[in-house]
Amino acid sequence: MSVILTLLTLFWCFNMERVEAKECVNIYFDKGPQSHESLQKTYTVFLQNLLGHFPEVQQILSPIESYQSGDIELCRASIYIGSYFDNHLPEAFLKDFTTSRRNLAWVGYSIWRLGKDRLQKIFGHTYEGMVAANTEVRIGPDDRPSFFQDILYKGEVFRKFASWSPGNPPVFIGPFEQVRLKPTLAERTQVLAQARQSGTGEIIPYALRSGNRFYIAEIPFSYIHEADRYLVFADMLFDILDLPPRHLTRPAVLKIDSFHALSALGLYKAVIKALREERIPVNLAVVPIFFDPLYVYDRKPYEEFLPIGFKPEALSLLHSLRKTPTTFLWNGVTHQYGRSKNAFSGATPHDFEFWDGVNNTAIQGESALSIVDRLQQGLHFWRSADLEDPLIWLTPNNQASALGYHVFARVHPWNFGRIMYFPHQLSGASKIENPAELWLTSHAQDAFDNRRRYFSAMHVDVPEYARGNPQFFPYELYADIYGQRVIPENLGTLIARSGPGLPGRRLVDDLLADAKRNLVIRDAWASLSFNPSLTLPFDRGGLGEYPGDTRELRRLLRGLRSLGYEFIDLKIFASQRPLPLSSSPIYRE
């Protein structure tokens, strides 16, 4: 289970007087005091990224405090994120929310500012206060407080995160606050989702719809994980925007982790054999250069630095895959950095490459050109192995600096996985007509010179307090706030063991349960990563009974198919999808 805290943000800011566009969405947020800024921006960024699944809709961002009468009439829909408790809202907004025929969504706090009469008239409910954790009714083997943890939606149960944070005494953490609404004229309102108390079983409204207006009784962007109520909101966006799903089928993808020159070929061959026999396209993440400066591997001395093309056995496997439906994902250059641990072993493919994992910050002295030059080195050895230029990038360990992500967005057509988002400001990035252009695929000197001119001015300023955290997506994005197109990894990965410092176990049944739950989410994928080491016996960190045991993998693949998911060829998907249709988000005061 991956837990995502809420301290990240980014705004792409452009001056604007007044925009008139029907194919747009207003995003209103609470500006609030400076102490509230990080949360406010965090929630806005999560929403912006989800809206990246709808590239035909222009995003317009503005603080609710600056609202002017009639603003919500300018777009097909408006979403207000009420993150600052009991914020004073403009009367013009409250009036327009009551009378407008545009689609409107209110997320979180301050719904009581409508007043009892208007709230009852719109939603047929009245405000009864806030609910919190119940320390008197405790549940589970760890005796934790109960709260409205279960979200009931379309016949499925989504569950909020809850855990104890180490300490003396330990602190209970989880998104346990929620607005309590009491139905009065409930026939006017459709209850889209309900919240159930995990200890008492009490049920209260969680998400409401009354005609063109929607209400979500909390902000669903904290502590998100694979079974979270965050997915409910992601699905509701289709209704809020009044847009149809983009898919006629349920895409499924399994990505095999981090193949390099000294990979255990037997394990990879066993996984590939299983995929072929199950008639599932192979998606193999490839690290073009193996580097082991600290002698972590049992290797020959001359194998410290070993490009994939210099190891005949590994190269032969890659070339054999070209005859079958296979997509190679570019998984970094060395999947490590320097000649020391960063932050695990120092060797491929354990460490971070575009992030200082020891100090949890950007790499000192990093520049856009240094990143591009490193990518250029990796591409050289990729091509020397006679591999076709990659369409899909996979950030090592799913973490890079904000600058790194901006470079990736301008170099690679697609990014696979989960993305880290940071508070920062981008400067020196010229506008480009094709934000997903492969800058690295041309050998021409003029292309090289243009590349250096473009990236030499790119700079990112990150506040000292900045802390980044990942966001995952149930469906593909055509532009996140960095400009990346993202193929989701929404099911995560199988995890054979748990323990101190390790995430909880995630076994086949857990992933299948999440995939089944996701069937009620429009356009949701079943996308996951698989490490061939999971085919080892349990005492060696795997799920098998012998090396290369793929029975659990096959059970997972067949289970996903039985749920109705269809495994797709990622290369075809990536090459056939159009460029983003939306322009950069517009920000106004």
Buried (B, 14 or more C-beta within 10 A) or exposed (E): BBBBEBBBBBBBBEEEEEBEEEEBBBBBBBBBEEEBBBBBBBBBBBBBBBBBBBBEBBBBBBBBBEBEEEBBBBBBBBBBBBBBEEBEBBEBBBEBBBEBEBBBBBBBBBBBBBEEEBBBBBBBBBBEEBBEBBEEEBBEEEEBBBBBBBBBBEEBEBBBBBBBEEEEEEEBBBBBBBBBBEBBEBEBBBBBBBBBBBBEEBBBBBBBBBEBBBBBBBBBBBBBBBBBBBBBBBBBBBBBBEBEEBBEEBBBBBBBBBBBBBBBBEBBBBBBEBBBEBEBBBBBBBBBBBBBBBEBBEBEEEBBBBBBBBBEEBBEBBEEBEEEBBBBBBBBBBBBBBEEBBBBBBBBBBBBBBBBBBEEBBBEEBBBBBBBBBBBBBBBBBBEBEBEEBBBBBBBBBBBBBBBBBBBBBBBBBBBBBBBBBBBBBEEBEEEEEBBBBBBEBEEEEEBEEBEEBBEEBBBEBEEEBBBBBBBBBBBBBBBBBBBBBBBBBBBBBBBEEEEEEBEBBBBEBBBBBBBBBBBBBBBBBBBBBBBBBBBBEEEEBBBEEBBBBEBBBBBBEBBBEBEBBBBBBBEBBEEBEBBEBEBBBBBE
